[in-house]
Amino acid sequence: MDKINKQEPDSERLEALRRIPSEIMKDLTKEEVNAFLYEEFLPDSLQIKLKNCLIDI
């Protein structure tokens, strides 16, 4: 995890995170937030929580 915390998050992902409704954000774990900001693929648990916020590109 230390390696992840030293990276700068992608600006588009950071902006997307800021737009997630607060009722969804309060249910996200620290690990899910880090995955959203830094990982290429989102974990299943995060995809389920964000299913109404995500769009396919």
WOFENLIN-V965925 format. One record per residue. N is the residue number from 0. RES is the residue in three letters. SS is DSSP state (H for helix, E for strand, - for the rest). PHI is phi in whole degrees, -180 to 180 (* if undefined). OMEGA is omega in whole degrees, 0 to 359 (* if undefined). Layout:
N;RES;SS;PHI;OMEGA / N;RES;SS;PHI;OMEGA
This chain:
0;MET;-;*;183 / 1;ASP;H;-58;179 / 2;LYS;H;-61;180 / 3;ILE;H;-63;184 / 4;ASN;H;-66;180 / 5;LYS;H;-87;178 / 6;GLN;-;-79;171 / 7;GLU;-;-87;178 / 8;PRO;-;-70;176 / 9;ASP;-;-61;185 / 10;SER;H;-63;179 / 11;GLU;H;-69;178 / 12;ARG;H;-69;178 / 13;LEU;H;-63;177 / 14;GLU;H;-65;178 / 15;ALA;H;-63;179 / 16;LEU;H;-62;179 / 17;ARG;H;-65;182 / 18;ARG;H;-91;178 / 19;ILE;-;-69;180 / 20;PRO;-;-56;184 / 21;SER;H;-61;179 / 22;GLU;H;-67;175 / 23;ILE;H;-85;181 / 24;MET;H;-57;183 / 25;LYS;-;-66;179 / 26;ASP;-;-94;181 / 27;LEU;-;-82;175 / 28;THR;-;-83;176 / 29;LYS;H;-59;180 / 30;GLU;H;-64;179 / 31;GLU;H;-68;177 / 32;VAL;H;-64;178 / 33;ASN;H;-62;178 / 34;ALA;H;-63;179 / 35;PHE;H;-60;184 / 36;LEU;H;-79;192 / 37;TYR;H;-122;186 / 38;GLU;-;-94;179 / 39;GLU;-;-70;181 / 40;PHE;-;-114;180 / 41;LEU;-;-86;176 / 42;PRO;-;-63;181 / 43;ASP;H;-55;182 / 44;SER;H;-60;180 / 45;LEU;H;-73;177 / 46;GLN;H;-60;179 / 47;ILE;H;-65;181 / 48;LYS;H;-66;184 / 49;LEU;-;-102;188 / 50;LYS;-;-53;180 / 51;ASN;-;-89;181 / 52;CYS;-;-106;185 / 53;LEU;-;-90;173 / 54;ILE;-;-125;177 / 55;ASP;-;-84;179 / 56;ILE;-;-112;*
